[in-house]
Amino acid sequence: MRLAKSLAHVVNILDPDVIVLGGGMSNVDRLYATVPNLVKQWVFGGECETPIRKAVHGDSSGVRGAAWLWPE
């Protein structure tokens, strides 16, 4: 419930094209089925077209991003 409410605030303020969940949270498959319906309760207008997707690299996304930022 807290995650859905927090994501709804992000949608209300920033209006992103997509929300990507990364880290260990991306491994919890039931989030992708339940959270989108809960987000709709908190989004202005009651409708949310912003998809919630799983990070392509799963819980190693942060490490990959840090390696990408490392100066050569």
N, C-alpha and C positions, 0 to 999 in steps of 0.2 A: 504494500500500500504506500509506504514512504517513497519507494523508488518511482512508482507511478505518479505520485504527486510532484516529486522533484522533476521528473521528465516533462510533466505538463507545464511546469513553470518555465522550463527551457523552451518548450514549443511556443508558449505564450509570448515570451520575450524575444527570442531569436528567430522563430519560424524556420527551423532547419529543413533541408530537403530530406535528410535521413538521420536517424540516431543509430550509432554503432556502439554496441556494448563490447568491451574488451576485457582483458585480464581473466581472472578465474571466474568472474561473473558470466563470461561468454559461454562457459561450459554447462550452465544450468538451462537445459532446453525448455523447461516449462515456462520460463520467463517470456519467451517469444510467443507463447499462446495466451498467457494471462495478462501480462502488463499492457499490451495495446488496448484491450477493452477497459482496463482500469484508468488508463490515461484519459480516455474520453470523458470521464466524470469531471475532470479538473480543467480541461481545455476550454477556453472561451468559445462559446457557441455550441459546445457539446459534441463537436465532430473533430476528429484528428485524422488527417490523411498522411501524416509523417510515418513512414515505415520504421520499424525497429529491427535492425539486422545484427547478425553475429560478425565479429571481426574475422577477417579472412585468415589471419595468422593465430587466432585463438589467444591463449594466455601468454604467448611470446611476443605479442605486438609491442609492448613497452620496451622490451630488450632490443627488438629490431629497430625501433625508432631511435633509441639511444645510440645504437651503433651507427645509424645513418647520420646522426648529428655530430659524431666524433670527427674532429678535424684530422685530415690526413697529413 
